[in-house]
Amino acid sequence: MSGHLVVNSLSGDVIITGLFVFALAGFLGFEVIRRVPKLLHTPLMALTNALSAISLVASLFILGQNETTYSTVLGFIAVVASTINVVGGFLITDKMLRMFRRSDKPKPAATEGA
């Protein structure tokens, strides 16, 4: 192989199919989450944080392989998106759990009518 550059590229059909699956998964996820009762949001957030952490580990693994530029760029995007998802999920879960904490302030006594 004297002077030939081997390019490992994906066809347009593979990219279009991948984008279609991504859009369909996003729409389906949005519809499923939208229909969850408010009482179940905290356990659901804990589960999605765990799944996001798994996807973060997987995306770090993909990023670390450094096989092609395409996989490195997609791995980097996956690491950034997973990190944002994990951090945002923990912030939202903490905010929701703070709503259920008891405050240390005493309740004001009821005033008696005259």
URMO-V464655 format. One record per backbone hydrogen bond with DSSP energy under -1.0 kcal/mol. CO is the residue of the C=O (numbers start at 0). NH is the residue of the N-H. Records with the same first field share a line. If there is no record, write none. Layout:
# URMO-V464655
CO: NH / NH
This chain:
# URMO-V464655
0: 2
10: 14
11: 15
12: 16
13: 17
14: 18
15: 19
16: 20
17: 21
18: 22
19: 23
20: 24
21: 25
22: 26
23: 27
24: 28
25: 29
26: 30
27: 31
28: 32
29: 33
30: 34
32: 35
36: 39
37: 40
39: 43
40: 44
41: 45
42: 46
43: 47
44: 48
45: 49
46: 50
47: 51
48: 52
49: 53
50: 54
51: 55
52: 56
53: 57
54: 58
55: 59
56: 60
57: 61
58: 62
59: 63
67: 71
68: 72
69: 73
70: 74
71: 75
72: 76
73: 77
74: 78
75: 79
76: 80
77: 81
78: 82
79: 83
80: 84
81: 85
82: 86
83: 87
84: 88
85: 89
86: 90
87: 91
88: 92
89: 93
90: 94
91: 95
92: 96
93: 97
96: 99
